[in-house]
Amino acid sequence: MKCRFIALVVTIALILVSFSASAALIDAVQKDFAAVNGCVVMPTGNEYIIDLDAAQGVTAGDLLAVVEQGDAIVHPLTGPWSAAQQPQ
């Protein structure tokens, strides 16, 4: 009976530790995939110089998606969006 109790306590402890580790992993992934805004300063061969650095969370080896601003969004029923409504 004592062995079962110890096994139960150890199992619960392992579950709690794994939940804690999972939460930390989720936080790390969210931080890694957080959006940052910057500009492409200039191309240099097959690479680009950008105006972001470690202060914005960018490190060497990060993969960045470069997108350009598109046309204004116009809803067919309600008309154009105001600047405050534009998605970021």
N, CA, C and O atoms as a GROMACS GRO file, in nm:
protein
  352
    1MET      N    1   0.082  -0.119   0.000
    1MET     CA    2   0.000   0.000   0.000
    1MET      C    3   0.087   0.126   0.000
    1MET      O    4   0.057   0.224  -0.068
    2LYS      N    5   0.196   0.123   0.078
    2LYS     CA    6   0.287   0.236   0.085
    2LYS      C    7   0.355   0.259  -0.051
    2LYS      O    8   0.377   0.373  -0.091
    3CYS      N    9   0.388   0.151  -0.120
    3CYS     CA   10   0.451   0.161  -0.252
    3CYS      C   11   0.356   0.225  -0.352
    3CYS      O   12   0.398   0.305  -0.435
    4ARG      N   13   0.228   0.191  -0.346
    4ARG     CA   14   0.130   0.250  -0.437
    4ARG      C   15   0.118   0.399  -0.411
    4ARG      O   16   0.108   0.478  -0.505
    5PHE      N   17   0.118   0.439  -0.284
    5PHE     CA   18   0.108   0.580  -0.250
    5PHE      C   19   0.229   0.657  -0.304
    5PHE      O   20   0.214   0.765  -0.361
    6ILE      N   21   0.346   0.600  -0.286
    6ILE     CA   22   0.468   0.664  -0.336
    6ILE      C   23   0.465   0.673  -0.488
    6ILE      O   24   0.502   0.775  -0.546
    7ALA      N   25   0.420   0.567  -0.552
    7ALA     CA   26   0.409   0.567  -0.698
    7ALA      C   27   0.310   0.673  -0.745
    7ALA      O   28   0.333   0.741  -0.845
    8LEU      N   29   0.199   0.688  -0.672
    8LEU     CA   30   0.099   0.789  -0.707
    8LEU      C   31   0.157   0.930  -0.692
    8LEU      O   32   0.137   1.015  -0.778
    9VAL      N   33   0.227   0.954  -0.583
    9VAL     CA   34   0.288   1.086  -0.559
    9VAL      C   35   0.391   1.117  -0.667
    9VAL      O   36   0.395   1.229  -0.718
   10VAL      N   37   0.473   1.021  -0.702
   10VAL     CA   38   0.574   1.041  -0.806
   10VAL      C   39   0.507   1.068  -0.940
   10VAL      O   40   0.551   1.156  -1.014
   11THR      N   41   0.402   0.995  -0.972
   11THR     CA   42   0.330   1.014  -1.097
   11THR      C   43   0.270   1.154  -1.104
   11THR      O   44   0.281   1.222  -1.206
   12ILE      N   45   0.208   1.198  -0.996
   12ILE     CA   46   0.150   1.332  -0.993
   12ILE      C   47   0.258   1.438  -1.008
   12ILE      O   48   0.240   1.536  -1.079
   13ALA      N   49   0.371   1.418  -0.941
   13ALA     CA   50   0.482   1.513  -0.952
   13ALA      C   51   0.533   1.521  -1.096
   13ALA      O   52   0.561   1.630  -1.146
   14LEU      N   53   0.546   1.407  -1.161
   14LEU     CA   54   0.593   1.406  -1.301
   14LEU      C   55   0.494   1.476  -1.393
   14LEU      O   56   0.534   1.548  -1.485
   15ILE      N   57   0.366   1.456  -1.369
   15ILE     CA   58   0.263   1.523  -1.451
   15ILE      C   59   0.271   1.674  -1.432
   15ILE      O   60   0.265   1.749  -1.529
   16LEU      N   61   0.285   1.719  -1.308
   16LEU     CA   62   0.295   1.863  -1.281
   16LEU      C   63   0.418   1.923  -1.345
   16LEU      O   64   0.413   2.034  -1.399
   17VAL      N   65   0.530   1.853  -1.339
   17VAL     CA   66   0.653   1.903  -1.402
   17VAL      C   67   0.636   1.911  -1.553
   17VAL      O   68   0.682   2.006  -1.615
   18SER      N   69   0.571   1.812  -1.613
   18SER     CA   70   0.554   1.813  -1.759
   18SER      C   71   0.461   1.927  -1.801
   18SER      O   72   0.484   1.988  -1.905
   19PHE      N   73   0.357   1.957  -1.722
   19PHE     CA   74   0.269   2.070  -1.754
   19PHE      C   75   0.346   2.201  -1.745
   19PHE      O   76   0.328   2.289  -1.829
   20SER      N   77   0.432   2.213  -1.647
   20SER     CA   78   0.513   2.334  -1.631
   20SER      C   79   0.608   2.349  -1.749
   20SER      O   80   0.623   2.460  -1.802
   21ALA      N   81   0.670   2.241  -1.791
   21ALA     CA   82   0.761   2.245  -1.905
   21ALA      C   83   0.685   2.278  -2.033
   21ALA      O   84   0.735   2.351  -2.118
   22SER      N   85   0.564   2.224  -2.048
   22SER     CA   86   0.482   2.252  -2.166
   22SER      C   87   0.447   2.399  -2.172
   22SER      O   88   0.452   2.460  -2.279
   23ALA      N   89   0.411   2.458  -2.059
   23ALA     CA   90   0.376   2.600  -2.056
   23ALA      C   91   0.496   2.686  -2.095
   23ALA      O   92   0.482   2.783  -2.168
   24ALA      N   93   0.614   2.650  -2.046
   24ALA     CA   94   0.735   2.724  -2.081
   24ALA      C   95   0.766   2.711  -2.230
   24ALA      O   96   0.808   2.808  -2.293
   25LEU      N   97   0.746   2.593  -2.285
   25LEU     CA   98   0.770   2.571  -2.427
   25LEU      C   99   0.673   2.652  -2.511
   25LEU      O  100   0.713   2.713  -2.611
   26ILE      N  101   0.548   2.655  -2.472
   26ILE     CA  102   0.447   2.733  -2.545
   26ILE      C  103   0.484   2.881  -2.543
   26ILE      O  104   0.475   2.948  -2.645
   27ASP      N  105   0.525   2.932  -2.427
   27ASP     CA  106   0.566   3.072  -2.417
   27ASP      C  107   0.686   3.101  -2.507
   27ASP      O  108   0.690   3.206  -2.572
   28ALA      N  109   0.781   3.010  -2.512
   28ALA     CA  110   0.900   3.029  -2.596
   28ALA      C  111   0.863   3.031  -2.744
   28ALA      O  112   0.916   3.112  -2.820
   29VAL      N  113   0.774   2.942  -2.785
   29VAL     CA  114   0.732   2.937  -2.926
   29VAL      C  115   0.656   3.064  -2.962
   29VAL      O  116   0.677   3.121  -3.069
   30GLN      N  117   0.566   3.109  -2.873
   30GLN     CA  118   0.493   3.233  -2.900
   30GLN      C  119   0.588   3.351  -2.915
   30GLN      O  120   0.569   3.436  -3.002
   31LYS      N  121   0.690   3.356  -2.831
   31LYS     CA  122   0.788   3.465  -2.840
   31LYS      C  123   0.866   3.457  -2.970
   31LYS      O  124   0.893   3.559  -3.033
   32ASP      N  125   0.904   3.335  -3.012
   32ASP     CA  126   0.979   3.317  -3.136
   32ASP      C  127   0.898   3.358  -3.258
   32ASP      O  128   0.955   3.407  -3.356
   33PHE      N  129   0.767   3.340  -3.255
   33PHE     CA  130   0.684   3.369  -3.371
   33PHE      C  131   0.609   3.502  -3.359
   33PHE      O  132   0.517   3.527  -3.436
   34ALA      N  133   0.649   3.586  -3.263
   34ALA     CA  134   0.585   3.716  -3.249
   34ALA      C  135   0.616   3.802  -3.372
   34ALA      O  136   0.727   3.798  -3.425
   35ALA      N  137   0.518   3.879  -3.415
   35ALA     CA  138   0.536   3.965  -3.531
   35ALA      C  139   0.624   4.084  -3.496
   35ALA      O  140   0.613   4.140  -3.387
   36VAL      N  141   0.709   4.122  -3.588
   36VAL     CA  142   0.790   4.242  -3.574
   36VAL      C  143   0.774   4.323  -3.703
   36VAL      O  144   0.759   4.266  -3.811
   37ASN      N  145   0.779   4.453  -3.690
   37ASN     CA  146   0.769   4.540  -3.807
   37ASN      C  147   0.903   4.607  -3.830
   37ASN      O  148   0.965   4.658  -3.736
   38GLY      N  149   0.945   4.607  -3.953
   38GLY     CA  150   1.070   4.672  -3.989
   38GLY      C  151   1.072   4.697  -4.138
   38GLY      O  152   0.974   4.673  -4.208
   39CYS      N  153   1.183   4.745  -4.185
   39CYS     CA  154   1.198   4.775  -4.328
   39CYS      C  155   1.321   4.706  -4.384
   39CYS      O  156   1.421   4.685  -4.315
   40VAL      N  157   1.310   4.670  -4.510
   40VAL     CA  158   1.427   4.621  -4.584
   40VAL      C  159   1.504   4.745  -4.627
   40VAL      O  160   1.451   4.830  -4.699
   41VAL      N  161   1.629   4.756  -4.582
   41VAL     CA  162   1.709   4.874  -4.612
   41VAL      C  163   1.766   4.865  -4.752
   41VAL      O  164   1.756   4.959  -4.830
   42MET      N  165   1.827   4.749  -4.784
   42MET     CA  166   1.882   4.731  -4.919
   42MET      C  167   1.919   4.585  -4.942
   42MET      O  168   1.954   4.514  -4.848
   43PRO      N  169   1.912   4.542  -5.068
   43PRO     CA  170   1.958   4.406  -5.098
   43PRO      C  171   2.110   4.404  -5.110
   43PRO      O  172   2.172   4.501  -5.154
   44THR      N  173   2.169   4.291  -5.070
   44THR     CA  174   2.313   4.270  -5.088
   44THR      C  175   2.331   4.129  -5.144
   44THR      O  176   2.346   4.034  -5.068
   45GLY      N  177   2.330   4.118  -5.275
   45GLY     CA  178   2.339   3.986  -5.337
   45GLY      C  179   2.212   3.906  -5.311
   45GLY      O  180   2.102   3.950  -5.346
   46ASN      N  181   2.228   3.789  -5.248
   46ASN     CA  182   2.113   3.704  -5.217
   46ASN      C  183   2.057   3.730  -5.078
   46ASN      O  184   1.970   3.656  -5.032
   47GLU      N  185   2.105   3.832  -5.010
   47GLU     CA  186   2.060   3.865  -4.875
   47GLU      C  187   2.010   4.008  -4.872
   47GLU      O  188   2.025   4.083  -4.969
   48TYR      N  189   1.948   4.044  -4.760
   48TYR     CA  190   1.894   4.178  -4.745
   48TYR      C  191   1.936   4.236  -4.610
   48TYR      O  192   1.942   4.164  -4.511
   49ILE      N  193   1.964   4.364  -4.608
   49ILE     CA  194   1.990   4.434  -4.482
   49ILE      C  195   1.856   4.489  -4.434
   49ILE      O  196   1.782   4.553  -4.508
   50ILE      N  197   1.826   4.461  -4.306
   50ILE     CA  198   1.701   4.509  -4.248
   50ILE      C  199   1.732   4.601  -4.131
   50ILE      O  200   1.844   4.602  -4.080
   51ASP      N  201   1.632   4.677  -4.088
   51ASP     CA  202   1.654   4.770  -3.978
   51ASP      C  203   1.609   4.714  -3.843
   51ASP      O  204   1.560   4.788  -3.758
   52LEU      N  205   1.624   4.584  -3.824
   52LEU     CA  206   1.589   4.518  -3.698
   52LEU      C  207   1.714   4.456  -3.637
   52LEU      O  208   1.805   4.414  -3.708
   53ASP      N  209   1.716   4.450  -3.504
   53ASP     CA  210   1.830   4.388  -3.435
   53ASP      C  211   1.781   4.317  -3.310
   53ASP      O  212   1.662   4.292  -3.294
   54ALA      N  213   1.874   4.284  -3.222
   54ALA     CA  214   1.841   4.209  -3.101
   54ALA      C  215   1.741   4.283  -3.012
   54ALA      O  216   1.667   4.219  -2.938
   55ALA      N  217   1.739   4.415  -3.018
   55ALA     CA  218   1.643   4.491  -2.937
   55ALA      C  219   1.499   4.458  -2.975
   55ALA      O  220   1.409   4.470  -2.891
   56GLN      N  221   1.477   4.418  -3.099
   56GLN     CA  222   1.344   4.376  -3.144
   56GLN      C  223   1.326   4.225  -3.137
   56GLN      O  224   1.223   4.173  -3.179
   57GLY      N  225   1.424   4.155  -3.086
   57GLY     CA  226   1.415   4.010  -3.072
   57GLY      C  227   1.464   3.932  -3.191
   57GLY      O  228   1.444   3.810  -3.197
   58VAL      N  229   1.528   3.998  -3.287
   58VAL     CA  230   1.578   3.931  -3.407
   58VAL      C  231   1.722   3.887  -3.381
   58VAL      O  232   1.804   3.964  -3.332
   59THR      N  233   1.751   3.761  -3.414
   59THR     CA  234   1.886   3.709  -3.397
   59THR      C  235   1.934   3.648  -3.529
   59THR      O  236   1.854   3.620  -3.618
   60ALA      N  237   2.063   3.629  -3.540
   60ALA     CA  238   2.121   3.570  -3.661
   60ALA      C  239   2.058   3.434  -3.685
   60ALA      O  240   2.046   3.352  -3.593
   61GLY      N  241   2.018   3.409  -3.809
   61GLY     CA  242   1.958   3.281  -3.844
   61GLY      C  243   1.807   3.281  -3.844
   61GLY      O  244   1.745   3.186  -3.890
   62ASP      N  245   1.744   3.388  -3.791
   62ASP     CA  246   1.598   3.395  -3.792
   62ASP      C  247   1.548   3.401  -3.936
   62ASP      O  248   1.611   3.464  -4.022
   63LEU      N  249   1.437   3.337  -3.962
   63LEU     CA  250   1.373   3.343  -4.093
   63LEU      C  251   1.265   3.450  -4.087
   63LEU      O  252   1.183   3.450  -3.996
   64LEU      N  253   1.265   3.539  -4.183
   64LEU     CA  254   1.170   3.649  -4.186
   64LEU      C  255   1.086   3.641  -4.312
   64LEU      O  256   1.135   3.603  -4.418
   65ALA      N  257   0.961   3.678  -4.301
   65ALA     CA  258   0.873   3.688  -4.417
   65ALA      C  259   0.860   3.836  -4.452
   65ALA      O  260   0.822   3.917  -4.368
   66VAL      N  261   0.892   3.868  -4.575
   66VAL     CA  262   0.881   4.006  -4.620
   66VAL      C  263   0.753   4.020  -4.699
   66VAL      O  264   0.730   3.948  -4.796
   67VAL      N  265   0.670   4.112  -4.655
   67VAL     CA  266   0.543   4.136  -4.723
   67VAL      C  267   0.535   4.285  -4.756
   67VAL      O  268   0.599   4.367  -4.690
   68GLU      N  269   0.459   4.316  -4.855
   68GLU     CA  270   0.442   4.456  -4.890
   68GLU      C  271   0.297   4.496  -4.869
   68GLU      O  272   0.207   4.412  -4.871
   69GLN      N  273   0.276   4.623  -4.848
   69GLN     CA  274   0.142   4.673  -4.827
   69GLN      C  275   0.062   4.656  -4.954
   69GLN      O  276   0.109   4.688  -5.064
   70GLY      N  277  -0.059   4.607  -4.940
   70GLY     CA  278  -0.146   4.585  -5.055
   70GLY      C  279  -0.244   4.699  -5.074
   70GLY      O  280  -0.229   4.807  -5.016
   71ASP      N  281  -0.343   4.674  -5.156
   71ASP     CA  282  -0.447   4.773  -5.182
   71ASP      C  283  -0.534   4.794  -5.059
   71ASP      O  284  -0.538   4.709  -4.970
   72ALA      N  285  -0.602   4.906  -5.055
   72ALA     CA  286  -0.695   4.934  -4.945
   72ALA      C  287  -0.807   4.830  -4.947
   72ALA      O  288  -0.850   4.785  -5.053
   73ILE      N  289  -0.852   4.793  -4.829
   73ILE     CA  290  -0.959   4.694  -4.817
   73ILE      C  291  -1.093   4.764  -4.830
   73ILE      O  292  -1.120   4.861  -4.758
   74VAL      N  293  -1.176   4.716  -4.921
   74VAL     CA  294  -1.309   4.772  -4.940
   74VAL      C  295  -1.410   4.660  -4.927
   74VAL      O  296  -1.413   4.568  -5.009
   75HIS      N  297  -1.493   4.667  -4.823
   75HIS     CA  298  -1.598   4.566  -4.803
   75HIS      C  299  -1.711   4.597  -4.900
   75HIS      O  300  -1.750   4.713  -4.913
   76PRO      N  301  -1.766   4.497  -4.968
   76PRO     CA  302  -1.869   4.523  -5.069
   76PRO      C  303  -1.998   4.584  -5.012
   76PRO      O  304  -2.071   4.650  -5.085
   77LEU      N  305  -2.026   4.563  -4.884
   77LEU     CA  306  -2.149   4.617  -4.826
   77LEU      C  307  -2.126   4.742  -4.741
   77LEU      O  308  -2.208   4.834  -4.743
   78THR      N  309  -2.018   4.745  -4.666
   78THR     CA  310  -1.997   4.856  -4.573
   78THR      C  311  -1.897   4.960  -4.623
   78THR      O  312  -1.880   5.064  -4.560
   79GLY      N  313  -1.832   4.934  -4.735
   79GLY     CA  314  -1.739   5.031  -4.791
   79GLY      C  315  -1.598   5.018  -4.738
   79GLY      O  316  -1.564   4.917  -4.676
   80PRO      N  317  -1.515   5.121  -4.762
   80PRO     CA  318  -1.374   5.114  -4.720
   80PRO      C  319  -1.359   5.119  -4.568
   80PRO      O  320  -1.442   5.176  -4.497
   81TRP      N  321  -1.251   5.058  -4.522
   81TRP     CA  322  -1.219   5.060  -4.379
   81TRP      C  323  -1.148   5.190  -4.346
   81TRP      O  324  -1.075   5.246  -4.428
   82SER      N  325  -1.169   5.238  -4.224
   82SER     CA  326  -1.093   5.354  -4.179
   82SER      C  327  -0.953   5.306  -4.140
   82SER      O  328  -0.929   5.185  -4.130
   83ALA      N  329  -0.862   5.398  -4.119
   83ALA     CA  330  -0.725   5.361  -4.082
   83ALA      C  331  -0.722   5.283  -3.952
   83ALA      O  332  -0.638   5.194  -3.935
   84ALA      N  333  -0.812   5.315  -3.859
   84ALA     CA  334  -0.815   5.245  -3.729
   84ALA      C  335  -0.861   5.101  -3.744
   84ALA      O  336  -0.828   5.017  -3.660
   85GLN      N  337  -0.935   5.071  -3.850
   85GLN     CA  338  -0.987   4.936  -3.870
   85GLN      C  339  -0.893   4.848  -3.949
   85GLN      O  340  -0.910   4.726  -3.952
   86GLN      N  341  -0.793   4.906  -4.014
   86GLN     CA  342  -0.704   4.828  -4.098
   86GLN      C  343  -0.631   4.724  -4.015
   86GLN      O  344  -0.580   4.756  -3.908
   87PRO      N  345  -0.625   4.599  -4.063
   87PRO     CA  346  -0.550   4.497  -3.990
   87PRO      C  347  -0.402   4.533  -3.986
   87PRO      O  348  -0.349   4.593  -4.079
   88GLN      N  349  -0.336   4.495  -3.877
   88GLN     CA  350  -0.193   4.524  -3.860
   88GLN      C  351  -0.112   4.414  -3.922
   88GLN      O  352   0.011   4.419  -3.918
   0.00000   0.00000   0.00000
